[in-house]
Amino acid sequence: MSTELFIARRYLLAKRKGLFSMITTLIGVAGVALGVAALIVTLAIMNGFQTDIKKKIIDAQAHISVYGRMAPRDMAYLKGAMERDGHVAAVSPFILGQAILSYDGRSTGVVVKGFDPVLEFSVNNLKNSIARGSWDQLEKKPGDGPRPIVLGEELARNLGLWLGDEPVLVSPQGAGAGLGLLPKMKKFKVVGMLRTGYYEFDNTMAYCSIGAAGDFFGSGGGANGAGIRLKDINDAGTVAAGLRKTLGMSYTVKTYADMNQTLFAALKLEKFVMSLVLALIILVATFNIASNLLMMSVEKLRDIGILRAMGAGPAFIRAIFFWEGNLIALTGIALGAALGVGICAFISTYPVVELPSDIYYITKVPVAITARDLLTTIGVSYLLCMLSTVYPALRASKISPVDAIRYG
């Protein structure tokens, strides 16, 4: 143990003339601890929600989506070009279009997606999101009857639909007739309801077979998009850039992050602002540390004078006060980190805060602690605490030994 650290430790643990200095020291430690704990818990909860939302989005979408008109003769070439990339695990063509779904006097705009269930379920996890009914009927040939369709649960609820009901799908593109363009209408039968946990999908999406969608939108047996699942989702940006060069300007290539960039940007901004606000708690605690060190410099004025008279230079005195602040900061940060991690573990294990299942798609608060956030919180907290020791250390080092002994 260095001499400076030994003296700082003795000063910090020694009995004071009054309780005020000791109380301010405890307040400084407690302030840092509470600030660090609050920041860790908040970041862990926000990470949990972000991870949960990201999982729901990825479960309902492919890692990469390619949009563009694909005639039957082009689909084999495009699929081969995608599968030649070693990062691609599966490819599924689809037909995507907008329409109006109408039932019992209610109407709303929907996004209709037609796909081959076997291929589609290899690029996303929609198969596990079915809440009522089943996907099996989507592959059946209904003959002359209504085509089967699977709706998002929120969409079905808003239109008052249930399994077996037969809504009408209206295409705004229209079809040619003797009197001009008339809207194309087809009756479908609800065979399933989907609950992905992501409101945008559950409130707007309708799923049918690729044959039914092709017949409704008049795609002529082709497709207008393809979903791609990667072996590693972290390669999405690199693979998408390569596909853009390979496929050319005729096709649009988007990753799951591109299609939800507004949401991800909002979550990132929210996390940053919340971290900034909570960092103010730690900043307030650093003022307590600074005031405590300033009072200690006054209280130990005579001791500082004796040390200077014995040959201790300004750097030696500065080091003592830096170690004082260091000990307070490290104690507060260690207690705060332990408290924050403990609270997160408690919340993730026990349903302290229960969310109503009929409003939210989760019943307890998700928590996810990352090493990056934990280390960043500790590092920033330590930096703020050490900055608060600069002025008291400089002030103490400039005390004249003669004045300190005379007036101390």
N, C-alpha and C positions, 0 to 999 in steps of 0.2 A: 504494500500500500504506500503510495507517495505521501510525502509530508503534507502537501496541499489537501489531498483527499482526507488524510487523518485529521487535520485541523477542522476542515469543513464538516466532517462527520461529528466531531466532538461539539462543535458550535451548534449543530442542528439538534443533537440529542441532549445537550446540556440544559439544566434547569434555568429558566429565565426569571428575571425580576418580577415580571407580571405575566398574567395569563393571555394578555392581548396578542403578544408575538406568537405564542404557541397556537392560539386560535386561528390567527391569520395563516399560519403554516398548514394547519389542518384544513382550512377552507381552500387554500391553494391546491392541496393534494386532492381533496374531494371534488373540487371544480374540474380539475383535469380528468379525474376518473369518471365522473358523470358525463362529461363531454365526449370522451373517447367511447364510453359504453353506448351512449345515445347514437353516436355516429355509426358504430359497428352494427347495432341492431337495425337502424334505419336502412343502411345500405344492404344488409342481409335480406330484409323484407322486400325491398325494391328489387333486388336481384332475383328473389323467389318469384315475384309477380312477373318480371320480365322473362325469366326462364319458362314459366308456365304459359305465358302468352306466346312465346316463340315456339314452344312445343305444339301448342294447338294450331298455330299457323302452318308449321311444317307437316303436321299430321294431315291437314286438309289440302295441302298443296304439294306439288313436286318441288324438288330442289331447284330445278331450272325449267322454264317453259319457253317453247319456241312457237311463235305465232306467224302465220302466213298461209296462203292458200296452197293446199297440197292435193294435187290430183292423184288418182290411184297409181299412176305410173311413177309419180315422184316420191311416194311414201316409202317405197323400198329403198330408193337411193338415199333419202334423208335419214331413214332409220339406220342404214349401214354406216353413213358418215358419223352419226352420233355414237353408235356402238363401237366404232373403231378407236374412239378415245378410251384409253385404258382406265380413266376415272369413272366411266359410266357403268352403272350396274343394271339399269332397266330403262326401257322407253315405252311410252304409251301414247298413241295418237288419240286426239279427241276433237269434237266439234263444239264450239262455244258460240253462243248467240244470245241476244236479248229478246224478250217477249213479254207479253202481258198475261198473267194468270188470273182467271176470273171464275168465281164460284158464288152462287146464291146472292147475286147483287154486289158482291165485293170484288174489287180488282186491284192488282198491284204489279209493278214491274219486277221481273225476275231475270236472273242469268241462268240460262239452260246449258247444261254441259252433258254431252253424249259421249259415252266411252264404252270400251270393252272391259267388263268387270275384271276379268282375269289379268289383263295387262295393267289396268288402272291401279289395282290393289298392290301391284308390285312397285309402284312409284310413290304411293302415299299410304296412310293408315285409315282411310275412310271406312274400310271394312269393319273396323272395331268401333266406329262412332254411331252405328245404327242404334236407335233408341227403341223404336217400335217397328214391327214388320220384319222384313228381311230383304237382302239383295238378290236372293235366288230367283225371285219372280221377275227381276229385271231382264233376265236372259230368255224368258219364255216367249214363245211366239203366240200372241193373242189372237191371231186370225183376223177376223173382221171387227173384233171388239176394240175397246180403248187400249192404247198402249200403256204399259206400266211406267210409273214415275215415282221417284223418291224425293221428298221435300225436306228442307230444313225445318226443324221443330217449331221455331219462332214464326217462320213463314206460314206453316200450316195452322198455327194457333191464330194468327192475325186474320186468316181467311175463313176460320171456322171449319177447317178440313179435318177429316179423320180417315183411318184406313178404310178402303173400299169406296170412298167418295170419288166422284168423277168431275174434276174441274176442266175448264176449257182453256187451252193455250192459244193465244192470239199473236200472230207474227205481225209487227208493224211494217215489215217490208211489203206485204201484200202479194197478191197473185193476180195475174192477168185475167180479165173478164171482158165480156162484150161491152159493158158500160164503162170500162176503165179498170183501175186497180182496186181490188177489194182485199181487205185483210184476210190472211190465211188463218183458219181456225181448225183446231183438232182437239178431240176429247181424249183425256188421259185418265188413268185410274191410279189412285194413291196406294202404293204397296209398301211404303216404308217411310219412316221419319228419322231424320238425322240430327244428332246433337254433338257437334264438334267442340263446343265450349267457346267458340269464337263467334260473337254476335253477327258480324258482317256476313259470315257464311250461312249461319243458321237462319238469317232473316231474308236472304236474297237468292240462295242457290236452289236449283231444281235439277235432278239428275235422271237421265234416261239412257237407254242403250244408244250406241253410236248409229245404229240403223234407223231408229226412230227419229233421232235428231237430224240425220242426213235427209230423211224423207220430209221432215217438217221445214227445214231451212233450205232444202233443195241444193245440197252440196254435191250431188251426182256421184256418190260413193267414195268421195275423198274425205279430207279433214281440213281443218284450218288451224291446227296446233298440235303440239306433242309435249308431253311431260317427261322429264328426265330425273331419275334418281341416281345420285352419286354414291360411290363407295365411302367417300368422306365429304361431309357437307361443307367443311372448311375450304374445299377446293372449288366452291361454286363460282367465285369471281374469276379464277384462272380459266376454268373450263368454259364459262360463258364467253370470255374474251376470245378464246380459240374458236368457238363455234361461230361467232360473228364474222371472223375472217374466212372460215370455211364455207359458210352458207351464203355469204354476200348480203347485199342490201335488200333482197327480196323478203327476207325473214327478220323478225324482231326476236331477240334473245333477251330474256329477263330472268334474274335470279329471284328467289323468294324475298331477299332483302330489297331488291329494286321494286317489287310489287307492293311492299309494305314499308317503304322508306319513310313516309310521313309518321307512321306509328312508331317506328324504331327511333326516329329523330326526336319525337316528343318524349318518349321514355328516357332517352339519354339526357335530354335537357332537364327533365324533371329530376333525375338523379343528381345531376350536377348542381342544380339550384338548391335542392334539399341538403346536399353535402355542404354547400357554401353557408347556408343558414345555420346548420348545426355546428360548423367550425367556429362560429361566433361564440358559442358556449365555451369552447376551449380558449378562445382569445380573451374572453372575460377572466377566465381562471389565470391566464398569464399575468394579468394586471395584479392579481392577488400575490403571485410569486414575486413580481417586481417590488410591490409595496413591502412585502415581508423582508426582502433583501435590503431595501433601503432602511427600514427600521433596525435591522440587524447591524447595518453599518454604523448607525448612530449609537446603538446599545453597546457595541463592541469597539467604540472609538478608541478607548484607552488601550485595548488589546492590540488594535491595529498599529497604534503608535509605538508600542513596545516591540512588535515584530519589525517595524521599519527601523527602529533604533538598533535592533540586533543585526541588521544588515539585509533584511528582506526587501527586495525591490518591488516596484509597481507591478511587474509581471507576476510575482509570487502572490500578491494580494488579489490581483484579478483572477488568478487560477483558483484561489480559495472560494471566491464568490461564484465563479462558474461551476465549481463542484457542488456548492450549496444548491444552486438552481438545478443542476443535473440530478442530484439525489431526489429533490422534490418532484421533478418532472418524471423521472423513471419510476418512482413509486406510484405516482398518480396514473401513469400510462399503463403500468403493469396491472394495477388494480382494475382500471377501466377495461382493459382488454379481457381480463379474466371474467369480469362482470358481464361484459357484452356477449362474449362467447357462451357463458352460462345461461343468460337470458334467451339467446337464440336456440340453444339446445333444449331448454325448457319449453319454449313455444312450439318447436317442431315435434316434441314428444307428446305434450299434453295440449288438448284443445282449449287453451285459455280464452282465445277469442274465436267464437263460433260464428260462421257466416251462414245466413239463411240459404238453404239449398234451392229454394224456389226463385231466388233473385240472382245469386251467384252460382257459378259452375264448380266452385270449390267450397268445402265446408270448414276449412281451417286456413289460417294465414300461412302461405308458403314462405319458407326461409331457406336461403342459400348463401353460405359464407364462402367467399373466394379469397385465396391467399393474397391476390393483388390488392383487393380493397382493404384487407386487414393490415398489410404492410404499408400501404399508402396512408391509412389513418394513423398508424403509429409513427411513421416518418414525419408527416405534416405536424402532428401534435408535438413531437419532440422538437422540431424546428421552431415552432411558435414559442414553446417554453424557453428554449435557449436564447431566442432573440430578446426575451423579457429580462434576461440577466445581464445584457450588455451594458446598459446605463448604470445600474447599481455597481457593477464590477469596476467600470471606469471611474465612477465617482469615489469609490472607496480607495482605489489605487492612487488617487491624486491628493489624499489627505497628508498633510505635513506631519511628520513624526513629532516635532516640537509642539505644534498646536494640539495634536491628539493627546499627548501626555499632560499638557497644561490644562486643557479644558475637558478631558475625558473623565 
